[in-house]
Amino acid sequence: MRPGVRNLSDPFANPFMPRVRSLVSAVSLVASPLLVLAYWLLYPAYGLLDPGAILRAIDGRAAATTLADVFAFGGTFLAVPASLALMRHLAPGAPRLAMIGGGMLVVGWMALMGLLACDPVAVQIVGHGGPTNAAVDLFKSITNSPLMLALDVLALFHVIGAMLIGVALFQTSLVPRWAAVVAGIAPPIHFSANLAGWLWVDALTWVGLAVAYGCVARLELRPPAG
């Protein structure tokens, strides 16, 4: 190919593509935690662990559960490009933490996406007879299956990975120190609040995470050097 002539057959040679990637990354960094927040605010069975209690909470609230799941799947889906963006920005200053933390984030969010499948199953169960003893036993056998238990363990990676990303943000000074601290402490607080059923404490962690990751999103939107 002659010098100065761009290869139009190569999509990566198009200068528009990096800007699209940056825009997607920036939106994902902020939208992902906000969509997950919307899920928890709408989810009728927030903070419940017992299969019977979950079915009873969802019973008669199928529409709210389905709407909540739309936000949840959107948030977990966008968490992947958001995690990759964090890894990309942190790699020069903290390569090991970026790789380990970002990798754990991706695995954890993908596992969470698998766990979310339990919600549509619960909706279908209560829609065919309600939370009877047989329905509770069926749902319990599903949630306690080896596959779901394995996904439960892998889902914890999104908490550990986010904490490591917070440490990397603090070490590299990529964002203000307060944002790095928020990014590091929000995930374990969310996990604890979720188990305890403290919805509004949990909600604050997702807002804080969106603000902290928004500082990274600003880096994505900066005009290219030169």
Summary of the structure (lengths in Angstrom):
residues: 226
radius of gyration: 20.1
end to end distance: 24.7
largest distance: 73.8
contacts: 743
relative contact order: 0.14
helix: 78%
strand: 0%
